[in-house]
Amino acid sequence: MKCPSCGKTIKEGNLYCDKCGTEISFVPEFDPEVENKINESLSGMAQNLQDESIFYTREMLKNEALEEQKARKYLPIYIAVAAVFVVGFLSFLFFGGKHDALSYEEQAQEYYVEGNYDKAINSLYKALDSTSKDKVSERAGILFKIYGYQHEAGYDDDAEETLDVLSDATVFDEDTVSSAIDTLISHYESLNEYDKIHELLVNCKFDSITSKYEKYLPTAPVFSEDSGEYNEVLNISLYSKSEGSIYYTVNGSDPDENSIKYSDELVLEEEGEYDIRAVLINSYGIMSDISNEFFVLENIGPAAPEIMEDSGEYSQSTM
């Protein structure tokens, strides 16, 4: 670099000229041609940016216009679809879906009040399905409601099946089973279906229930003699603590109301085998279990003679 005053070459890093002492300025010399080129470049870039901005603005306005035109075109369709949705929702709410916000049991109650037993019963079955099997008491309550609706609607067979379910002592507690059996027995009594009562009680494991209905559970007859071999005449009596008539056979066949009716003790006085079976039938026509004893008589000889007169003193001749 040269000194602007004397023209001497200035060493790099010096701030003054060694020859004339002039201060050296490090501001670059101004070149008008360079400035003009820079200005031209900047002007060109500004123009390009302005043109590009105008392009995007025009495109955006064009797209907005197309969207607006499309919206106007499809507006009636949108309105129609919205109207259908609103009508469908209101119909569902007021005609089909008004119960869905309620519990199944509340639905059932509403249907029952309306007199629609079928829907009421179906709602209760949904409530039953949604109730855990561990909640036995709640399930029993729902089943009793189902029975009530079925009974009131005249669905007697369905009502009977529901009570049969409730009488299962392996599932429900004693109070539930007792209530179900009481209701079933009243129903069977009204129809004179005593055999069904007997079957129901035979399968019941609660003594408190069976003892209450002993009249429907006749006990089997009891023999006065046990099975075995005998060499003497046997007199056999039959008895039972239940009221009713005893019927028996001596040939091993099962007795019924057409067999020999027991009225006095059986006398076995001839050699042979006797397979005696007996049953009690009460006033309801219910048969008890059959009792059975097997006897063998041998070497008993003829029957001993009977003396018509008793021992004693007589004042006249006698036979």
Backbone hydrogen bonds, N-H to C=O, Kabsch-Sander energy under -0.5 kcal/mol:
donor,donor_aa,acceptor,acceptor_aa,energy
3,C,8,K,-2.8
7,G,3,C,-1.5
10,I,1,M,-3.9
14,N,11,K,-2.0
17,C,22,T,-1.8
21,G,17,C,-1.6
24,I,15,L,-3.5
25,S,23,E,-0.5
35,E,31,D,-1.9
36,N,32,P,-2.4
37,K,33,E,-1.9
38,I,34,V,-2.3
39,N,35,E,-2.9
40,E,36,N,-2.4
41,S,37,K,-2.2
42,L,38,I,-2.6
43,S,39,N,-2.5
44,G,40,E,-2.2
45,M,41,S,-2.4
46,A,42,L,-2.3
47,Q,43,S,-2.4
48,N,44,G,-2.5
49,L,45,M,-2.5
50,Q,46,A,-2.4
51,D,47,Q,-2.8
52,E,48,N,-2.7
53,S,49,L,-2.4
54,I,50,Q,-2.3
55,F,51,D,-2.1
56,Y,52,E,-2.6
57,T,53,S,-2.4
58,R,54,I,-2.4
59,E,55,F,-2.4
60,M,56,Y,-2.7
61,L,57,T,-2.4
62,K,58,R,-2.3
63,N,59,E,-2.8
64,E,60,M,-2.7
65,A,61,L,-2.2
66,L,62,K,-2.2
67,E,63,N,-2.8
68,E,64,E,-2.5
69,Q,65,A,-2.4
70,K,66,L,-2.7
71,A,67,E,-2.8
72,R,68,E,-2.3
73,K,69,Q,-1.8
74,Y,70,K,-2.4
75,L,71,A,-1.1
78,Y,74,Y,-2.5
79,I,75,L,-2.5
80,A,76,P,-2.4
81,V,77,I,-2.7
82,A,78,Y,-2.5
83,A,79,I,-2.3
84,V,80,A,-2.4
85,F,81,V,-2.4
86,V,82,A,-2.5
87,V,83,A,-2.6
88,G,84,V,-2.7
89,F,85,F,-2.7
90,L,86,V,-2.6
91,S,87,V,-2.5
92,F,88,G,-2.6
93,L,89,F,-2.5
94,F,90,L,-2.6
95,F,91,S,-2.8
96,G,91,S,-1.0
96,G,92,F,-0.7
97,G,92,F,-7.0
100,D,97,G,-0.7
101,A,97,G,-0.6
102,L,99,H,-1.8
107,Q,103,S,-2.4
108,A,104,Y,-2.5
109,Q,105,E,-2.1
110,E,106,E,-2.1
111,Y,107,Q,-2.8
112,Y,108,A,-2.6
113,V,109,Q,-2.3
114,E,110,E,-2.0
115,G,111,Y,-0.5
115,G,112,Y,-1.2
116,N,111,Y,-2.8
117,Y,115,G,-1.2
120,A,116,N,-1.9
121,I,117,Y,-2.9
122,N,118,D,-2.5
123,S,119,K,-2.4
124,L,120,A,-1.8
125,Y,121,I,-2.1
126,K,122,N,-1.9
127,A,123,S,-2.1
128,L,124,L,-2.3
129,D,125,Y,-2.5
130,S,126,K,-1.9
131,T,128,L,-1.1
132,S,130,S,-0.5
135,K,132,S,-1.4
136,V,134,D,-1.7
139,R,135,K,-2.1
140,A,136,V,-2.4
141,G,137,S,-2.0
142,I,138,E,-2.0
143,L,139,R,-2.4
144,F,140,A,-2.3
145,K,141,G,-1.6
146,I,142,I,-2.3
147,Y,143,L,-2.6
148,G,144,F,-2.3
149,Y,145,K,-2.3
150,Q,146,I,-2.7
151,H,147,Y,-3.1
152,E,148,G,-2.3
153,A,149,Y,-2.2
154,G,150,Q,-0.6
154,G,151,H,-0.8
155,Y,150,Q,-2.7
156,D,154,G,-1.7
159,A,155,Y,-2.6
160,E,156,D,-2.5
161,E,157,D,-2.1
162,T,158,D,-2.1
163,L,159,A,-2.0
164,D,160,E,-2.1
165,V,161,E,-1.9
166,L,162,T,-1.8
167,S,163,L,-1.3
168,D,165,V,-1.4
169,A,167,S,-0.9
171,V,168,D,-1.5
172,F,168,D,-2.4
177,V,173,D,-2.4
178,S,174,E,-2.7
179,S,175,D,-2.2
180,A,176,T,-2.2
181,I,177,V,-2.8
182,D,178,S,-2.6
183,T,179,S,-2.0
184,L,180,A,-2.5
185,I,181,I,-3.0
186,S,182,D,-2.0
187,H,183,T,-1.9
188,Y,184,L,-2.8
189,E,185,I,-2.8
190,S,186,S,-1.7
191,L,187,H,-0.9
192,N,189,E,-1.1
193,E,188,Y,-2.6
194,Y,192,N,-1.2
197,I,193,E,-1.1
198,H,194,Y,-2.4
199,E,195,D,-2.4
200,L,196,K,-2.2
201,L,197,I,-2.3
202,V,198,H,-2.5
203,N,199,E,-1.4
204,C,201,L,-1.3
207,D,205,K,-0.7
209,I,206,F,-1.0
210,T,206,F,-2.0
211,S,207,D,-2.6
213,Y,209,I,-0.8
213,Y,210,T,-0.6
214,E,211,S,-0.9
216,Y,213,Y,-1.7
217,L,214,E,-2.4
222,V,239,Y,-3.1
224,S,237,S,-1.9
228,G,294,F,-1.7
230,Y,296,V,-3.6
234,L,268,L,-2.7
236,I,234,L,-0.6
236,I,266,L,-3.4
239,Y,222,V,-1.7
245,S,281,I,-2.4
247,Y,279,V,-2.7
248,Y,260,I,-2.6
249,T,277,R,-2.2
252,G,275,D,-1.8
259,S,256,D,-1.9
260,I,248,Y,-1.3
262,Y,246,I,-3.2
263,S,264,D,-0.5
266,L,236,I,-3.3
268,L,234,L,-3.6
268,L,266,L,-0.6
269,E,267,V,-0.7
272,G,297,L,-2.6
274,Y,295,F,-3.2
275,D,250,V,-1.1
276,I,274,Y,-1.0
276,I,293,E,-2.1
277,R,249,T,-2.0
278,A,291,S,-2.3
279,V,247,Y,-2.5
281,I,245,S,-2.7
282,N,286,I,-2.0
285,G,282,N,-1.9
288,S,280,L,-2.6
291,S,278,A,-2.9
293,E,276,I,-2.3
295,F,274,Y,-2.8
296,V,228,G,-2.4
297,L,272,G,-2.9
298,E,230,Y,-2.2
308,M,306,E,-0.5
